[in-house]
């Protein structure tokens, strides 16, 4: 329900995660309304490093392409290299882990594409 760039983010890059509540499609029965308790968490020690604020996307309307209601969280200001995940603490929902850093962040993109 929390989508991030699985290949990671460069330190000075815009960093946005998307929170999705499925409305249409195969996962429409998976309901998720994000809480206001969204955190950026250091994956190495599970410590919260930043409180995040969600903003509604598309005025709260279902996105025509994804079939989801969407929110986003912007953590662009966070630049400390490491491995992290986004966590909705009230619902115990989290993203996959991702990397912030300039050291070969996209080395695996070519391999994944092939």
Helices and strands as residue ranges (DSSP letters): E 2-3, E 16-22, E 38-42, E 47-52, E 54-56, G 58-60, E 68-74, E 82-88, E 93-94, E 98-100, H 107-113
